[in-house]
Amino acid sequence: MVRAIVGANWGDEGKGKITDMLAKESDIIIRYQGGSNAGHTIINEYGKFALHLLPSGVFYNHTTSVIGNGVALNIPFLVKEVKSLEEKGVPTPKILVSDRAQILMPYHMAFDTYEEERLGGKSFGSTKSGIAPFYSDKYAKIGIQVSELFDGEALREKVKGICEYKNILLEHLYHKPQLDENQVFEELMEYRDMVAPYVTDVSAYLFRALKEGKNILLEGQLGALKDTDHGIYPMVTSSSTLAGYGTVGAGIPPYEIKEIIAVVKAYSSAVGGGEFVSEIFGDEADELRRRGGDGGEYGATTGRPRRMGWFDAVASRYGCRIQGATSVALTVLDVLGYLDELPVCVGYEIEGVVAKDFPVTTKLAKAKPVYEMLPGWKQEIRGIRNYEELPENCRKYIEFIERQLEVPVTMVSNGPGREDIIYKH
């Protein structure tokens, strides 16, 4: 059976913890899109980790972690991430890398930085991890597949063409030093040696695993509102963040996905630019940011302070719909215990009309939040394991959100640890 764990919002929903938890019942965990540009924070018996490329199920001995063909593969970063786990006493994970995955190169990161510099005030707030240039090259058919590392002669010819193209941009658009094709080729040969032990035909491996009845978990990066097609374009990532893309980015049939767990935050947060209707500012935002997450709301990759907001039912309902959510895991609920009242954004007022459906970006820019106020519960809820033991107003908040989302909330996270979870049936 295949399950997908995906974000319903802007990313940072706490997917890492949910994947880590559900990995216990899984045989294979797959990252199917994105790269090292976003992180998943995990807290377990080994310590606290920010994973970027590896799936969040690497902490179990029985699991195989797969980097699918849809991933932007930064090979030195992958090797470094594996080493950092081993240094903290985590048993060496079993890792497979798709021979069809494409390689994120240092020049992708350089071009990302140069383009953000060139755009100045109109930049996209990129993490400068090379993601947009990587996917641009992939779809312009000048990317390099892992499989190409093992045919040196053809690769050398390809690198020559890539460098000719890139050097025109470096010289005339960015006024930066040019690429040396020999150096790029040598780099790729080093990458070949690093990645060789992991490379396999992932789709064939998964085909056999499905026949054997293995449990497979797809782990998405970021959230629905950062999807290239369905997100707040152009302030989006450069790959699809949807569960539907999981079948493409891993190489499995679409009908194999039986469950889609959308992870939804009990309030809103976002990193980077883009429209954010329920955003709050000043002391109110600082207080929520300070209390939020584990040790505060700061990006797992960049350390940037996240933008904060109240729960947005319009955006979250849309996120669940576009993900095809069969159930919802509601996270960081424990953070809200300090509030007397909880504002929930239930509609967007756009030019005098209240919309309940999430609009396109041009209309989103004109939207003002319509709030409904719910009473707070004013107490600590960490340590509670049974849904019925939660304060009444806390349960009312969860059930209000559930009605707004039109998808059942089956899990409630009330702390950062693997065991801080309440199952709601």
C-alpha positions as CSV (number, residue, x, y, z in Angstrom):
1,M,0.0,0.0,0.0
2,V,1.1,3.5,-0.8
3,R,0.5,6.5,1.6
4,A,1.5,10.1,0.9
5,I,2.3,12.7,3.5
6,V,2.1,16.2,2.1
7,G,1.7,19.8,3.2
8,A,-1.6,21.7,2.8
9,N,-0.2,25.1,3.4
10,W,3.0,27.0,2.6
11,G,5.4,24.3,3.9
12,D,6.7,24.1,7.5
13,E,3.6,22.2,8.6
14,G,5.5,19.6,10.6
15,K,5.5,16.8,7.9
16,G,8.8,15.5,9.1
17,K,7.5,14.4,12.5
18,I,4.4,12.8,10.9
19,T,6.6,10.9,8.4
20,D,9.0,9.9,11.1
21,M,6.1,8.5,13.1
22,L,4.4,6.7,10.3
23,A,7.7,5.3,9.0
24,K,7.5,2.8,11.9
25,E,4.8,1.0,9.9
26,S,6.5,1.4,6.5
27,D,9.1,-0.5,4.6
28,I,10.1,2.2,2.1
29,I,10.0,6.0,2.4
30,I,10.4,8.1,-0.8
31,R,11.3,11.7,-1.4
32,Y,9.9,12.4,-4.8
33,Q,10.4,16.1,-5.5
34,G,12.3,19.2,-4.5
35,G,15.9,19.3,-3.2
36,S,17.9,20.5,-0.2
37,N,16.1,23.9,-0.2
38,A,13.7,23.0,2.6
39,G,14.2,21.0,5.8
40,H,12.2,18.6,7.9
41,T,12.9,18.9,11.6
42,I,12.8,15.6,13.6
43,I,13.2,15.1,17.3
44,N,13.8,11.5,18.5
45,E,16.0,9.4,20.9
46,Y,19.1,10.3,18.8
47,G,18.6,14.0,19.1
48,K,17.3,16.9,17.0
49,F,17.8,16.8,13.2
50,A,17.1,19.0,10.2
51,L,16.9,16.7,7.2
52,H,17.0,18.2,3.8
53,L,17.4,15.5,1.1
54,L,16.9,12.3,3.0
55,P,13.4,11.1,3.8
56,S,12.3,11.5,7.4
57,G,12.1,7.7,7.9
58,V,15.9,7.2,8.0
59,F,15.9,6.5,11.7
60,Y,14.5,3.0,11.6
61,N,16.6,-0.1,10.9
62,H,13.8,-1.8,8.9
63,T,13.3,1.0,6.3
64,T,14.8,1.7,2.9
65,S,15.0,5.4,2.1
66,V,14.6,6.3,-1.6
67,I,15.6,9.4,-3.5
68,G,13.2,9.4,-6.5
69,N,13.7,10.6,-10.0
70,G,11.8,13.9,-9.3
71,V,14.3,15.1,-6.7
72,A,17.0,17.8,-7.3
73,L,19.9,15.7,-6.2
74,N,22.8,17.5,-4.6
75,I,25.2,14.6,-4.3
76,P,27.8,16.1,-1.8
77,F,24.9,17.3,0.3
78,L,23.4,13.8,0.4
79,V,26.8,12.2,1.5
80,K,27.2,14.9,4.1
81,E,23.7,14.3,5.5
82,V,24.3,10.5,5.8
83,K,27.7,11.2,7.6
84,S,26.0,13.7,10.0
85,L,23.5,11.0,11.0
86,E,26.2,8.4,11.6
87,E,28.2,10.9,13.7
88,K,25.1,11.2,16.0
89,G,24.9,7.5,16.5
90,V,22.1,6.8,14.0
91,P,22.6,3.3,12.3
92,T,23.7,3.7,8.7
93,P,20.5,4.0,6.7
94,K,19.8,1.9,3.7
95,I,19.5,4.4,0.8
96,L,18.6,4.0,-2.9
97,V,19.0,6.8,-5.5
98,S,17.1,6.7,-8.8
99,D,19.3,6.3,-11.9
100,R,16.9,8.8,-13.5
101,A,17.3,11.5,-10.8
102,Q,19.1,14.6,-12.1
103,I,22.1,16.2,-10.5
104,L,22.1,19.7,-8.9
105,M,25.4,21.3,-9.7
106,P,27.4,24.1,-7.9
107,Y,26.7,26.3,-11.0
108,H,22.9,26.0,-10.3
109,M,23.5,27.5,-6.8
110,A,25.7,30.2,-8.3
111,F,23.1,31.1,-10.9
112,D,20.4,31.1,-8.2
113,T,22.4,33.7,-6.2
114,Y,23.3,35.8,-9.3
115,E,19.6,35.9,-10.4
116,E,18.4,37.0,-6.9
117,E,21.1,39.7,-7.0
118,R,20.0,40.9,-10.4
119,L,16.3,41.0,-9.4
120,G,17.1,43.0,-6.3
121,G,13.9,44.2,-4.6
122,K,11.8,42.0,-7.0
123,S,13.6,38.7,-6.0
124,F,11.7,35.6,-5.1
125,G,13.2,35.1,-1.6
126,S,15.0,32.0,-2.8
127,T,17.0,29.8,-0.4
128,K,19.8,30.0,-3.1
129,S,19.9,26.2,-3.1
130,G,19.9,26.2,-6.9
131,I,16.4,24.8,-7.3
132,A,14.9,27.1,-10.0
133,P,18.1,26.9,-12.2
134,F,18.1,23.1,-11.7
135,Y,14.5,22.6,-12.8
136,S,15.0,25.1,-15.7
137,D,17.8,23.0,-17.0
138,K,15.9,19.8,-16.5
139,Y,13.0,21.0,-18.7
140,A,15.3,22.7,-21.2
141,K,16.9,19.2,-21.5
142,I,20.4,20.3,-20.4
143,G,20.2,18.6,-17.0
144,I,22.5,15.7,-16.2
145,Q,20.9,12.4,-15.1
146,V,22.7,10.2,-12.6
147,S,22.8,7.4,-15.2
148,E,24.9,9.7,-17.5
149,L,27.7,9.7,-14.9
150,F,28.6,6.2,-16.0
151,D,29.3,7.1,-19.7
152,G,32.3,9.4,-19.5
153,E,32.8,10.1,-23.2
154,A,29.1,11.2,-23.9
155,L,29.1,13.2,-20.6
156,R,32.2,15.1,-21.6
157,E,30.6,16.2,-24.8
158,K,27.4,17.2,-23.0
159,V,29.4,19.2,-20.4
160,K,31.1,21.1,-23.2
161,G,27.7,22.2,-24.6
162,I,26.3,23.2,-21.2
163,C,29.4,25.3,-20.5
164,E,29.2,27.1,-23.8
165,Y,25.5,28.0,-23.1
166,K,26.1,29.0,-19.4
167,N,29.2,31.1,-20.2
168,I,27.3,33.4,-22.5
169,L,24.9,34.2,-19.6
170,L,27.7,34.5,-17.1
171,E,29.6,36.9,-19.3
172,H,26.8,39.1,-20.7
173,L,24.0,38.9,-18.2
174,Y,25.6,38.4,-14.8
175,H,29.2,39.6,-15.5
176,K,30.6,36.8,-13.4
177,P,33.6,34.3,-13.9
178,Q,33.0,31.6,-16.6
179,L,32.8,27.9,-16.1
180,D,35.7,25.6,-16.9
181,E,34.4,22.5,-18.7
182,N,37.3,20.4,-17.4
183,Q,36.6,21.4,-13.8
184,V,32.9,20.7,-14.2
185,F,33.7,17.2,-15.7
186,E,36.1,16.4,-12.9
187,E,33.5,17.4,-10.3
188,L,31.0,15.0,-12.0
189,M,33.5,12.2,-11.8
190,E,33.9,12.8,-8.1
191,Y,30.1,12.7,-7.8
192,R,30.0,9.4,-9.7
193,D,32.2,7.8,-7.1
194,M,30.2,9.2,-4.2
195,V,26.7,8.1,-5.5
196,A,27.6,4.8,-7.2
197,P,26.9,2.6,-4.1
198,Y,23.3,3.9,-4.0
199,V,22.2,4.0,-7.7
200,T,19.4,1.7,-8.8
201,D,16.4,1.5,-11.2
202,V,14.0,2.8,-8.5
203,S,10.8,2.3,-10.5
204,A,11.6,-1.4,-11.1
205,Y,12.5,-1.8,-7.4
206,L,9.2,-0.2,-6.4
207,F,7.2,-2.3,-8.9
208,R,8.6,-5.5,-7.2
209,A,8.0,-4.0,-3.7
210,L,4.3,-3.3,-4.5
211,K,3.9,-6.9,-5.8
212,E,5.3,-8.1,-2.5
213,G,2.8,-6.1,-0.5
214,K,5.3,-3.7,1.0
215,N,4.1,-0.5,2.7
216,I,5.4,2.6,0.9
217,L,5.4,6.2,2.2
218,L,5.7,9.2,-0.1
219,E,7.1,12.3,1.6
220,G,6.4,15.7,0.0
221,Q,8.5,18.8,0.5
222,L,6.9,22.2,1.2
223,G,3.1,22.6,0.8
224,A,0.3,22.9,-1.7
225,L,0.5,26.7,-1.8
226,K,4.1,26.5,-3.1
227,D,3.2,24.2,-6.0
228,T,4.3,25.4,-9.4
229,D,0.8,25.1,-11.0
230,H,-1.6,25.4,-8.1
231,G,0.2,27.6,-5.7
232,I,0.7,31.4,-5.3
233,Y,2.5,31.6,-8.6
234,P,5.1,33.1,-9.2
235,M,6.1,33.0,-5.5
236,V,6.3,29.2,-5.6
237,T,8.9,26.5,-5.7
238,S,10.0,25.0,-9.0
239,S,8.6,21.5,-8.6
240,S,5.2,20.1,-7.9
241,T,4.5,19.8,-4.2
242,L,1.4,17.7,-4.7
243,A,0.7,14.0,-3.8
244,G,-0.3,13.5,-7.4
245,Y,3.2,14.2,-8.5
246,G,4.4,11.5,-6.1
247,T,3.6,8.9,-8.7
248,V,5.7,10.7,-11.3
249,G,8.6,11.6,-9.1
250,A,8.9,8.1,-7.7
251,G,7.8,6.1,-10.7
252,I,4.7,4.2,-9.5
253,P,1.2,3.9,-10.9
254,P,-1.3,6.7,-9.8
255,Y,-3.9,4.1,-8.6
256,E,-1.4,2.7,-6.0
257,I,-1.9,5.7,-3.7
258,K,-4.6,4.7,-1.2
259,E,-4.2,7.4,1.5
260,I,-3.2,11.0,1.4
261,I,-2.5,12.6,4.7
262,A,-2.4,16.4,4.5
263,V,-0.5,18.0,7.3
264,V,-2.1,21.2,8.4
265,K,-0.8,23.7,10.9
266,A,-3.0,24.9,13.8
267,Y,-1.9,28.5,12.8
268,S,-0.2,29.8,9.7
269,S,3.5,30.3,8.9
270,A,5.5,30.9,5.7
271,V,9.1,31.4,4.6
272,G,9.8,33.6,1.6
273,G,7.7,36.1,-0.4
274,G,4.2,35.8,-1.7
275,E,0.6,36.6,-0.7
276,F,-0.4,35.6,2.8
277,V,-3.8,36.8,3.7
278,S,-4.0,36.0,7.4
279,E,-0.5,37.3,8.1
280,I,0.1,39.1,11.4
281,F,2.8,41.6,12.4
282,G,4.6,43.3,15.3
283,D,4.4,42.0,18.9
284,E,1.5,39.7,18.1
285,A,3.6,37.9,15.4
286,D,6.8,37.9,17.5
287,E,4.9,36.2,20.4
288,L,3.5,33.5,18.2
289,R,6.9,33.0,16.4
290,R,8.8,32.7,19.7
291,R,6.4,30.1,21.1
292,G,5.9,28.3,17.8
293,G,7.4,25.0,16.6
294,D,10.2,23.6,18.8
295,G,12.4,26.5,19.8
296,G,10.6,29.0,17.6
297,E,9.4,29.5,14.0
298,Y,12.6,29.8,12.0
299,G,13.4,28.1,8.7
300,A,15.0,24.6,9.0
301,T,17.3,25.4,6.0
302,T,17.9,29.2,6.2
303,G,17.2,30.0,9.9
304,R,15.1,32.9,8.6
305,P,12.3,34.0,10.9
306,R,9.0,32.7,9.4
307,R,6.1,35.0,8.6
308,M,3.3,34.3,11.0
309,G,-0.5,34.3,10.7
310,W,-3.7,32.9,12.1
311,F,-5.3,29.7,10.9
312,D,-6.5,30.3,7.3
313,A,-9.4,28.0,6.5
314,V,-9.7,29.2,2.9
315,A,-6.1,28.4,2.0
316,S,-6.1,25.2,4.1
317,R,-9.3,23.8,2.6
318,Y,-7.9,24.5,-0.9
319,G,-4.6,22.9,0.1
320,C,-6.5,19.7,1.2
321,R,-8.6,19.7,-1.9
322,I,-5.7,20.1,-4.4
323,Q,-3.7,17.5,-2.5
324,G,-6.7,15.1,-2.6
325,A,-6.5,14.6,1.2
326,T,-8.2,11.6,2.7
327,S,-7.3,12.7,6.2
328,V,-5.6,15.6,8.1
329,A,-2.9,15.6,10.7
330,L,-3.2,18.9,12.7
331,T,0.1,20.0,14.1
332,V,1.6,22.4,16.7
333,L,-1.8,22.8,18.5
334,D,0.0,23.0,21.9
335,V,1.5,26.4,20.9
336,L,-1.9,28.2,21.0
337,G,-2.6,27.6,24.7
338,Y,-1.6,31.1,25.7
339,L,-4.4,32.9,23.8
340,D,-7.7,34.2,25.2
341,E,-9.2,34.1,21.8
342,L,-8.2,32.4,18.5
343,P,-9.0,34.2,15.3
344,V,-9.7,31.9,12.3
345,C,-9.8,33.3,8.8
346,V,-13.0,31.9,7.3
347,G,-13.3,34.0,4.1
348,Y,-11.5,36.5,1.9
349,E,-13.1,39.9,1.2
350,I,-12.2,40.8,-2.4
351,E,-13.6,44.1,-3.7
352,G,-16.6,43.9,-1.3
353,V,-17.4,40.3,-2.0
354,V,-16.6,37.5,0.5
355,A,-15.0,34.5,-1.2
356,K,-14.7,31.0,0.3
357,D,-12.7,29.5,-2.5
358,F,-9.0,30.2,-2.7
359,P,-8.4,32.6,-5.6
360,V,-5.7,33.1,-8.2
361,T,-2.7,35.2,-7.2
362,T,-3.9,38.5,-8.9
363,K,-7.1,38.4,-6.8
364,L,-5.3,37.1,-3.7
365,A,-3.3,40.4,-3.6
366,K,-6.6,42.3,-3.0
367,A,-8.0,39.9,-0.4
368,K,-8.6,40.9,3.2
369,P,-9.2,38.3,5.9
370,V,-12.7,37.7,7.4
371,Y,-12.2,36.3,10.9
372,E,-14.4,34.3,13.2
373,M,-13.3,34.3,16.9
374,L,-13.1,31.1,19.0
375,P,-12.5,31.0,22.7
376,G,-9.0,29.9,23.9
377,W,-8.4,27.0,26.3
378,K,-5.7,28.8,28.4
379,Q,-3.8,25.7,29.5
380,E,-0.9,23.4,28.6
381,I,-2.0,20.4,26.5
382,R,1.4,18.7,26.1
383,G,1.4,15.2,27.6
384,I,-2.3,14.5,26.8
385,R,-2.7,11.3,24.8
386,N,-6.5,10.9,24.7
387,Y,-8.7,13.2,22.6
388,E,-11.4,13.3,25.3
389,E,-8.9,14.7,27.8
390,L,-8.3,17.8,25.8
391,P,-10.0,21.0,27.2
392,E,-13.4,21.5,25.7
393,N,-12.5,24.8,23.9
394,C,-9.5,23.0,22.4
395,R,-11.7,20.2,21.0
396,K,-14.2,22.9,19.7
397,Y,-11.3,24.5,17.9
398,I,-10.2,21.2,16.3
399,E,-13.8,20.4,15.3
400,F,-14.4,23.8,13.9
401,I,-11.3,23.4,11.7
402,E,-12.4,19.9,10.6
403,R,-15.8,21.3,9.5
404,Q,-14.0,24.1,7.6
405,L,-11.6,21.7,5.9
406,E,-14.3,19.2,5.0
407,V,-11.7,16.4,5.6
408,P,-11.5,14.3,8.9
409,V,-8.8,15.3,11.3
410,T,-7.4,11.9,12.4
411,M,-4.2,13.0,14.2
412,V,-3.4,15.9,16.4
413,S,0.2,16.8,17.3
414,N,0.6,18.4,20.7
415,G,4.4,18.6,21.0
416,P,7.6,18.1,19.1
417,G,8.4,14.5,20.1
418,R,7.5,11.4,18.2
419,E,5.1,10.3,21.0
420,D,3.3,13.7,21.2
421,I,0.4,12.6,19.1
422,I,-3.4,12.2,19.8
423,Y,-5.4,9.9,17.5
424,K,-8.9,11.2,16.9
425,H,-11.3,8.6,15.5
